[in-house]
Amino acid sequence: MLNLLIKIIILFPPVSVHAASSVENCIENGKIRFSINSVEQEENAAYCTNKSGTMLISKKCASGECLSTLPNINLNLGELFSTAGKPGFELCRQLHGTGQLLEFSFANKWYKLDRCSFADGNWFLDTDQLLNIYIKRQK
């Protein structure tokens, strides 16, 4: 179990439960591209990212407004990491969110990432951030 925990910390360094702590740039009318049934879609969204484009969180979540509504669940980390696919997507499914691969625009460049969307799609965060939040809650 200790080896699993060490691997988790190396792969997903701990972040604050308030995911916005490492957000550096917010965009009011950004572009997000994704596919649904092999048809490319594009939407405008308010979101925040860091300067390297390795984090994505809706502006609503960056304010902390939605993170408190995420349910408290007990994670079985061994089970979560033993499933096929990315553990963050499995957690997203367990929370009844919708996982998506996507591209988002920031500073005239497109970045590839993923997200877990909740409720009406107005709030989302990348699956690594989601997983980090729940790992931190387990401590």
C-alpha positions as CSV (number, residue, x, y, z in Angstrom):
1,M,0.0,0.0,0.0
2,L,2.9,2.4,0.8
3,N,4.4,1.8,-2.6
4,L,1.0,2.6,-4.3
5,L,0.8,5.9,-2.3
6,I,4.3,6.9,-3.3
7,K,3.5,6.2,-6.9
8,I,0.3,8.3,-6.6
9,I,2.2,11.2,-5.1
10,I,4.9,11.1,-7.8
11,L,2.3,10.9,-10.6
12,F,-0.1,13.4,-9.1
13,P,1.6,15.9,-6.8
14,P,-0.7,17.2,-4.0
15,V,-2.5,20.4,-4.7
16,S,-4.7,22.5,-2.5
17,V,-8.3,21.4,-2.2
18,H,-9.0,24.8,-3.6
19,A,-7.7,23.9,-7.1
20,A,-7.5,27.6,-8.1
21,S,-4.3,28.0,-6.1
22,S,-2.1,27.3,-9.1
23,V,-4.3,29.2,-11.6
24,E,-2.6,32.0,-13.3
25,N,-4.7,33.0,-16.2
26,C,-8.5,33.3,-16.6
27,I,-10.3,33.7,-19.9
28,E,-13.8,35.0,-20.2
29,N,-14.6,33.8,-23.7
30,G,-12.2,31.0,-24.5
31,K,-12.6,28.3,-27.1
32,I,-12.8,24.6,-26.3
33,R,-12.9,21.9,-29.0
34,F,-14.0,18.3,-28.5
35,S,-15.7,15.5,-30.4
36,I,-19.1,13.9,-29.8
37,N,-19.8,10.8,-31.9
38,S,-16.8,11.7,-34.1
39,V,-18.2,15.1,-34.9
40,E,-16.0,18.0,-33.8
41,Q,-17.7,20.6,-31.6
42,E,-16.5,24.0,-30.4
43,E,-17.8,26.0,-27.5
44,N,-17.0,29.2,-25.8
45,A,-16.4,29.0,-22.1
46,A,-15.0,30.9,-19.2
47,Y,-12.0,29.0,-17.8
48,C,-8.6,29.3,-16.1
49,T,-5.3,27.6,-16.8
50,N,-1.7,27.9,-15.7
51,K,1.0,29.3,-18.0
52,S,2.1,25.9,-19.3
53,G,-1.5,24.8,-20.2
54,T,-1.3,21.7,-18.0
55,M,-4.3,22.6,-15.9
56,L,-7.9,23.5,-16.9
57,I,-10.7,24.6,-14.6
58,S,-13.9,26.5,-15.3
59,K,-14.0,30.0,-13.9
60,K,-16.8,29.0,-11.7
61,C,-14.7,26.3,-10.1
62,A,-11.6,28.5,-9.9
63,S,-13.6,30.8,-7.6
64,G,-14.2,27.8,-5.3
65,E,-17.9,27.9,-5.9
66,C,-18.4,24.4,-7.2
67,L,-15.7,22.5,-5.4
68,S,-17.6,22.5,-2.2
69,T,-20.5,20.7,-4.0
70,L,-18.4,17.7,-5.0
71,P,-19.6,14.8,-2.8
72,N,-17.4,13.3,-0.2
73,I,-16.8,9.7,-1.1
74,N,-14.3,7.1,0.2
75,L,-11.9,6.3,-2.6
76,N,-10.4,2.9,-2.9
77,L,-7.2,4.0,-4.5
78,G,-6.0,0.5,-5.3
79,E,-9.2,-0.2,-7.2
80,L,-9.2,3.3,-8.9
81,F,-5.6,2.8,-10.2
82,S,-6.2,-0.8,-11.2
83,T,-9.0,0.0,-13.7
84,A,-8.2,0.3,-17.4
85,G,-7.8,3.9,-18.5
86,K,-7.0,7.0,-16.7
87,P,-7.9,7.0,-13.0
88,G,-9.2,10.5,-13.2
89,F,-11.8,9.4,-15.8
90,E,-12.9,6.5,-13.5
91,L,-13.3,9.0,-10.6
92,C,-15.3,11.3,-12.9
93,R,-17.7,8.4,-13.7
94,Q,-18.0,7.5,-10.0
95,L,-19.0,11.2,-9.3
96,H,-21.6,11.1,-12.2
97,G,-19.6,13.5,-14.3
98,T,-18.8,13.4,-18.0
99,G,-15.2,12.9,-19.0
100,Q,-14.0,14.4,-22.3
101,L,-10.7,14.7,-24.2
102,L,-10.4,18.3,-25.5
103,E,-8.3,21.1,-26.8
104,F,-8.5,24.6,-25.4
105,S,-7.1,27.9,-26.6
106,F,-4.8,30.0,-24.5
107,A,-2.4,32.8,-25.7
108,N,-3.0,32.0,-29.4
109,K,-2.1,28.3,-28.9
110,W,-4.1,25.1,-28.6
111,Y,-3.5,22.8,-25.7
112,K,-4.7,19.1,-25.3
113,L,-6.1,18.0,-22.0
114,D,-9.2,16.5,-20.6
115,R,-12.0,17.5,-18.3
116,C,-14.7,16.2,-16.1
117,S,-17.9,18.2,-16.5
118,F,-20.7,18.3,-13.9
119,A,-24.3,19.5,-13.7
120,D,-25.2,21.7,-16.7
121,G,-21.6,21.7,-18.1
122,N,-21.0,25.2,-16.7
123,W,-18.4,23.8,-14.3
124,F,-15.5,21.5,-15.0
125,L,-11.9,20.7,-14.2
126,D,-9.2,18.6,-15.6
127,T,-9.2,15.0,-14.3
128,D,-5.8,15.3,-12.7
129,Q,-7.0,18.2,-10.6
130,L,-10.1,16.3,-9.7
131,L,-8.1,13.3,-8.6
132,N,-5.7,15.4,-6.6
133,I,-8.6,17.0,-4.7
134,Y,-10.0,13.6,-3.7
135,I,-6.5,12.3,-2.7
136,K,-6.0,15.3,-0.6
137,R,-9.5,14.8,1.1
138,Q,-8.5,11.2,1.9
139,K,-5.7,12.4,4.2
